[in-house]
Amino acid sequence: MKRQRTSVIWILEDNDEDYELLEMALANCEYPVRYVRFTRGTELKQHLHENISRVPDLIYADLRMPGLGGLEILELLKSQERFSSVPRLVFSTSANPKDIAAAYQMGANAYHVKLVETPKMLAKLQQTFSYWLGSVEPLRSNESLLRSDATP
């Protein structure tokens, strides 16, 4: 399935090398994408409170960051109804089961451990973006999770 409109991705990533891999993966993406990078959780938090004309189609969050990190951002997103249908992907160097459980409890839709080997990490990112942007049907803004007029 080919998307007609450009997908918007918010990226919370403070590491420049990891961000370069993201850029490479998105440059090779078969779907049209536009992405916005936030290097600090506080930047993304401030952006959440602005009058956003369009919520993103996907949010990529690094778990471990100085200051406000991925878990806190997930918690903020979980508390705001307009982001309830936006998939949230966590990428982290941590494979700690407690971190993984916490991310899912805060609303993550997927948790990936960052790989050290660049070619493998790039492949993982490309596969992940291909799945979420090409295989998953998004909920459009004019649709509702609970529609009273929906027929079974």
Backbone torsions as a table, in degrees:
resi	resn	phi	psi	omega
1	MET	NA	126.4	-178.5
2	LYS	-100.8	126.7	179.1
3	ARG	-74.7	139.3	179.3
4	GLN	-85.1	-36.6	-176.7
5	ARG	-100.9	161.7	178.7
6	THR	-75.4	128.2	176.9
7	SER	-81.6	142.3	178.2
8	VAL	-108.3	129.2	179.8
9	ILE	-122.0	131.3	171.4
10	TRP	-98.3	130.4	-178.0
11	ILE	-118.3	119.8	174.4
12	LEU	-104.5	99.2	-176.0
13	GLU	-150.4	120.8	-178.8
14	ASP	-93.4	-17.6	-176.5
15	ASN	-87.0	119.8	-176.9
16	ASP	-63.7	-37.2	179.6
17	GLU	-66.9	-42.4	176.9
18	ASP	-64.8	-38.2	178.7
19	TYR	-65.1	-37.9	177.2
20	GLU	-61.1	-38.8	175.7
21	LEU	-63.7	-40.5	176.9
22	LEU	-60.8	-45.2	178.9
23	GLU	-60.6	-41.7	178.1
24	MET	-63.4	-44.2	179.9
25	ALA	-62.8	-42.3	-179.5
26	LEU	-72.3	-31.0	176.9
27	ALA	-65.0	-30.7	179.2
28	ASN	-94.0	5.5	-178.7
29	CYS	-69.7	138.0	-179.0
30	GLU	-80.8	-1.8	-179.8
31	TYR	-114.1	147.3	179.1
32	PRO	-69.0	127.8	-179.0
33	VAL	-134.8	149.8	170.3
34	ARG	-130.6	135.1	-177.1
35	TYR	-132.9	151.3	179.8
36	VAL	-123.6	128.2	-179.3
37	ARG	-98.7	138.3	171.9
38	PHE	-121.2	123.0	-178.9
39	THR	-91.6	-9.6	178.9
40	ARG	-137.3	143.8	177.4
41	GLY	-60.6	-32.5	179.8
42	THR	-64.8	-33.0	176.9
43	GLU	-64.2	-46.0	-179.8
44	LEU	-67.0	-39.8	178.5
45	LYS	-59.5	-44.7	178.2
46	GLN	-62.2	-41.4	-180.0
47	HIS	-63.1	-34.1	178.9
48	LEU	-62.0	-30.7	-176.3
49	HIS	-90.4	-3.5	177.4
50	GLU	-83.1	164.4	179.1
51	ASN	-78.9	93.7	-176.0
52	ILE	-88.7	125.3	-179.3
53	SER	-75.1	-26.5	-179.6
54	ARG	-144.2	125.4	175.8
55	VAL	-74.4	155.5	-178.9
56	PRO	-70.3	163.0	176.1
57	ASP	-87.5	-18.2	-176.3
58	LEU	-158.4	143.6	175.4
59	ILE	-125.2	126.2	176.6
60	TYR	-106.6	125.2	-178.6
61	ALA	-130.3	129.6	170.5
62	ASP	-78.2	134.9	-176.5
63	LEU	-74.3	-47.2	-174.0
64	ARG	-98.5	110.9	178.3
65	MET	-142.9	154.6	175.3
66	PRO	-66.3	141.3	-180.0
67	GLY	74.5	-131.6	-179.6
68	LEU	-72.7	115.7	-175.8
69	GLY	-103.8	-170.5	-176.2
70	GLY	-60.7	-39.6	179.4
71	LEU	-62.3	-42.6	179.6
72	GLU	-66.2	-37.6	177.8
73	ILE	-67.1	-42.3	176.6
74	LEU	-58.0	-41.5	179.7
75	GLU	-63.6	-41.2	177.2
76	LEU	-63.6	-43.3	179.5
77	LEU	-63.3	-39.6	-179.2
78	LYS	-63.0	-30.4	-177.1
79	SER	-84.2	-5.4	-178.2
80	GLN	-113.9	116.1	-175.0
81	GLU	-54.9	-38.3	-175.3
82	ARG	-67.0	-13.7	177.3
83	PHE	-104.3	7.1	-173.4
84	SER	-62.3	-30.1	-178.5
85	SER	-101.2	6.2	-179.6
86	VAL	-85.7	121.1	177.5
87	PRO	-63.5	137.1	-179.3
88	ARG	-119.8	117.9	-178.8
89	LEU	-107.0	131.5	177.9
90	VAL	-109.4	132.1	172.4
91	PHE	-122.5	131.9	-176.5
92	SER	-151.3	157.0	172.8
93	THR	-78.5	-12.9	-177.4
94	SER	-84.8	128.7	172.7
95	ALA	-108.3	15.0	-179.1
96	ASN	-65.6	123.8	-179.7
97	PRO	-55.9	-30.2	178.4
98	LYS	-68.2	-39.6	177.3
99	ASP	-66.0	-41.9	-179.8
100	ILE	-63.1	-47.7	179.4
101	ALA	-61.9	-42.2	179.8
102	ALA	-62.5	-41.2	179.4
103	ALA	-62.0	-45.0	178.9
104	TYR	-66.7	-37.8	177.9
105	GLN	-64.1	-29.0	179.5
106	MET	-89.4	5.9	172.9
107	GLY	105.7	9.8	176.7
108	ALA	-65.1	142.1	175.9
109	ASN	-94.1	-19.2	178.1
110	ALA	-157.9	148.2	178.7
111	TYR	-130.2	124.6	179.7
112	HIS	-124.2	135.6	174.3
113	VAL	-86.1	128.3	179.4
114	LYS	-63.8	138.9	179.0
115	LEU	-97.1	144.8	-178.8
116	VAL	-74.6	-37.8	-177.3
117	GLU	-76.3	118.0	-174.4
118	THR	-55.3	-49.3	-178.7
119	PRO	-60.1	-38.3	179.6
120	LYS	-69.8	-39.7	179.1
121	MET	-66.9	-41.3	177.9
122	LEU	-61.3	-43.7	178.2
123	ALA	-62.3	-40.9	179.2
124	LYS	-63.7	-43.3	178.2
125	LEU	-63.3	-44.7	-180.0
126	GLN	-62.6	-42.3	178.0
127	GLN	-63.3	-42.6	-179.4
128	THR	-63.9	-48.1	179.8
129	PHE	-65.5	-38.9	177.9
130	SER	-60.0	-42.8	179.6
131	TYR	-65.2	-54.7	-173.7
132	TRP	-70.8	-28.9	-179.8
133	LEU	-94.4	-19.7	-175.7
134	GLY	-115.4	-28.9	-175.2
135	SER	-103.1	-25.0	-176.8
136	VAL	-95.2	126.3	178.4
137	GLU	-81.4	119.8	-177.5
138	PRO	-77.6	155.6	172.4
139	LEU	-83.7	119.6	-179.5
140	ARG	-75.8	157.0	-175.7
141	SER	-62.5	-25.8	-179.4
142	ASN	-90.2	2.4	176.9
143	GLU	-98.6	160.6	180.0
144	SER	-124.7	147.0	176.7
145	LEU	-67.0	-34.9	-180.0
146	LEU	-126.7	100.4	-178.3
147	ARG	-103.9	129.4	179.2
148	SER	-74.7	-23.6	-178.0
149	ASP	-94.7	4.7	-179.1
150	ALA	-72.3	142.2	177.1
151	THR	-104.9	144.6	-178.0
152	PRO	-69.1	NA	NA
